Amino acid sequence: GTVLLSFIVEPNGILSNIVVEKEFNHLCTNEAVRVLKNTKWKPGIKDGKLIRYKTKYPIIFNLNNINKDNATSEQR
């Protein structure tokens, strides 16, 4: 499943105004937001100056190979 998030990248690379545009399930959505909050992005540059910009970013979860104990299964 995919969680789609929109947010603003500030001139210092920190994200603000994180909004869930599309939710997969609450656990995956919470994890996607947590991961984004702990990342730093490259700010936009216009006329040689750092600027803020708004973007959307999909985070794709693949839960097909997860066992009941949360361990990933061996690859085939």
CYANA upper distance limits for C-alpha pairs under 8 A (distance plus 0.5 A):
  1 GLY  CA     24 PHE  CA      6.08
  1 GLY  CA     60 ILE  CA      6.31
  1 GLY  CA     61 PHE  CA      5.76
  1 GLY  CA     62 ASN  CA      7.09
  2 THR  CA     22 LYS  CA      7.99
  2 THR  CA     23 GLU  CA      7.65
  2 THR  CA     24 PHE  CA      6.22
  2 THR  CA     58 PRO  CA      6.85
  2 THR  CA     59 ILE  CA      6.13
  2 THR  CA     60 ILE  CA      4.89
  2 THR  CA     61 PHE  CA      6.58
  3 VAL  CA     20 VAL  CA      7.93
  3 VAL  CA     21 GLU  CA      8.11
  3 VAL  CA     22 LYS  CA      5.90
  3 VAL  CA     23 GLU  CA      5.51
  3 VAL  CA     24 PHE  CA      5.95
  3 VAL  CA     28 CYS  CA      7.92
  3 VAL  CA     29 THR  CA      6.56
  3 VAL  CA     32 ALA  CA      7.57
  3 VAL  CA     58 PRO  CA      6.17
  3 VAL  CA     59 ILE  CA      5.72
  3 VAL  CA     60 ILE  CA      6.90
  3 VAL  CA     61 PHE  CA      8.46
  4 LEU  CA     20 VAL  CA      6.66
  4 LEU  CA     21 GLU  CA      5.76
  4 LEU  CA     22 LYS  CA      5.33
  4 LEU  CA     23 GLU  CA      7.30
  4 LEU  CA     56 LYS  CA      7.38
  4 LEU  CA     57 TYR  CA      6.30
  4 LEU  CA     58 PRO  CA      4.83
  4 LEU  CA     59 ILE  CA      6.81
  5 LEU  CA     18 ILE  CA      7.16
  5 LEU  CA     19 VAL  CA      6.10
  5 LEU  CA     20 VAL  CA      5.17
  5 LEU  CA     21 GLU  CA      5.86
  5 LEU  CA     22 LYS  CA      7.52
  5 LEU  CA     33 VAL  CA      8.33
  5 LEU  CA     56 LYS  CA      6.04
  5 LEU  CA     57 TYR  CA      5.89
  5 LEU  CA     58 PRO  CA      6.75
  5 LEU  CA     59 ILE  CA      8.41
  6 SER  CA     17 ASN  CA      8.35
  6 SER  CA     18 ILE  CA      6.26
  6 SER  CA     19 VAL  CA      5.72
  6 SER  CA     20 VAL  CA      7.03
  6 SER  CA     21 GLU  CA      7.07
  6 SER  CA     54 LYS  CA      7.66
  6 SER  CA     55 THR  CA      6.11
  6 SER  CA     56 LYS  CA      4.59
  6 SER  CA     57 TYR  CA      6.78
  7 PHE  CA     15 LEU  CA      6.97
  7 PHE  CA     16 SER  CA      6.45
  7 PHE  CA     17 ASN  CA      5.73
  7 PHE  CA     18 ILE  CA      4.87
  7 PHE  CA     19 VAL  CA      6.71
  7 PHE  CA     54 LYS  CA      6.15
  7 PHE  CA     55 THR  CA      6.27
  7 PHE  CA     56 LYS  CA      6.95
  8 ILE  CA     15 LEU  CA      6.10
  8 ILE  CA     16 SER  CA      5.69
  8 ILE  CA     17 ASN  CA      6.47
  8 ILE  CA     18 ILE  CA      7.64
  8 ILE  CA     52 ARG  CA      7.14
  8 ILE  CA     53 TYR  CA      5.97
  8 ILE  CA     54 LYS  CA      4.79
  8 ILE  CA     55 THR  CA      6.90
  9 VAL  CA     13 GLY  CA      6.24
  9 VAL  CA     14 ILE  CA      6.45
  9 VAL  CA     15 LEU  CA      5.26
  9 VAL  CA     16 SER  CA      7.04
  9 VAL  CA     41 TRP  CA      7.22
  9 VAL  CA     42 LYS  CA      8.19
  9 VAL  CA     43 PRO  CA      6.51
  9 VAL  CA     44 GLY  CA      8.39
  9 VAL  CA     52 ARG  CA      5.85
  9 VAL  CA     53 TYR  CA      5.90
  9 VAL  CA     54 LYS  CA      6.79
  9 VAL  CA     55 THR  CA      8.20
 10 GLU  CA     14 ILE  CA      5.98
 10 GLU  CA     15 LEU  CA      6.57
 10 GLU  CA     16 SER  CA      7.58
 10 GLU  CA     43 PRO  CA      6.75
 10 GLU  CA     51 ILE  CA      7.37
 10 GLU  CA     52 ARG  CA      4.93
 10 GLU  CA     53 TYR  CA      7.37
 11 PRO  CA     43 PRO  CA      5.58
 11 PRO  CA     44 GLY  CA      7.62
 11 PRO  CA     50 LEU  CA      5.78
 11 PRO  CA     51 ILE  CA      5.52
 11 PRO  CA     52 ARG  CA      5.62
 12 ASN  CA     42 LYS  CA      8.48
 12 ASN  CA     43 PRO  CA      7.16
 13 GLY  CA     40 LYS  CA      5.62
 13 GLY  CA     41 TRP  CA      5.10
 13 GLY  CA     42 LYS  CA      5.84
 13 GLY  CA     43 PRO  CA      5.74
 14 ILE  CA     39 THR  CA      7.94
 14 ILE  CA     40 LYS  CA      5.84
 14 ILE  CA     41 TRP  CA      7.06
 15 LEU  CA     36 LEU  CA      8.10
 15 LEU  CA     37 LYS  CA      7.13
 15 LEU  CA     39 THR  CA      8.35
 15 LEU  CA     40 LYS  CA      7.61
 15 LEU  CA     41 TRP  CA      8.02
 18 ILE  CA     33 VAL  CA      8.02
 20 VAL  CA     29 THR  CA      8.27
 23 GLU  CA     29 THR  CA      6.42
 24 PHE  CA     28 CYS  CA      6.97
 24 PHE  CA     29 THR  CA      6.84
 25 ASN  CA     29 THR  CA      6.45
 26 HIS  CA     30 ASN  CA      6.47
 27 LEU  CA     31 GLU  CA      6.72
 28 CYS  CA     32 ALA  CA      6.58
 28 CYS  CA     61 PHE  CA      7.89
 29 THR  CA     33 VAL  CA      6.77
 30 ASN  CA     34 ARG  CA      6.62
 31 GLU  CA     35 VAL  CA      6.61
 32 ALA  CA     36 LEU  CA      6.76
 32 ALA  CA     59 ILE  CA      7.15
 33 VAL  CA     37 LYS  CA      6.66
 34 ARG  CA     38 ASN  CA      7.02
 35 VAL  CA     39 THR  CA      7.10
 43 PRO  CA     50 LEU  CA      6.61
 43 PRO  CA     51 ILE  CA      6.68
 43 PRO  CA     52 ARG  CA      6.69
 43 PRO  CA     53 TYR  CA      7.87
 44 GLY  CA     50 LEU  CA      6.16
 44 GLY  CA     51 ILE  CA      5.53
 44 GLY  CA     52 ARG  CA      6.51
 44 GLY  CA     53 TYR  CA      6.85
 45 ILE  CA     49 LYS  CA      5.85
 45 ILE  CA     50 LEU  CA      5.10
 45 ILE  CA     51 ILE  CA      6.15
 46 LYS  CA     50 LEU  CA      7.05
 46 LYS  CA     51 ILE  CA      7.15
 65 ASN  CA     72 THR  CA      6.18
 65 ASN  CA     73 SER  CA      6.00
 66 ILE  CA     70 ASN  CA      6.22
 66 ILE  CA     71 ALA  CA      6.46
 66 ILE  CA     72 THR  CA      5.29
 66 ILE  CA     73 SER  CA      6.70
 67 ASN  CA     71 ALA  CA      6.10
 67 ASN  CA     72 THR  CA      6.62
 67 ASN  CA     73 SER  CA      6.94
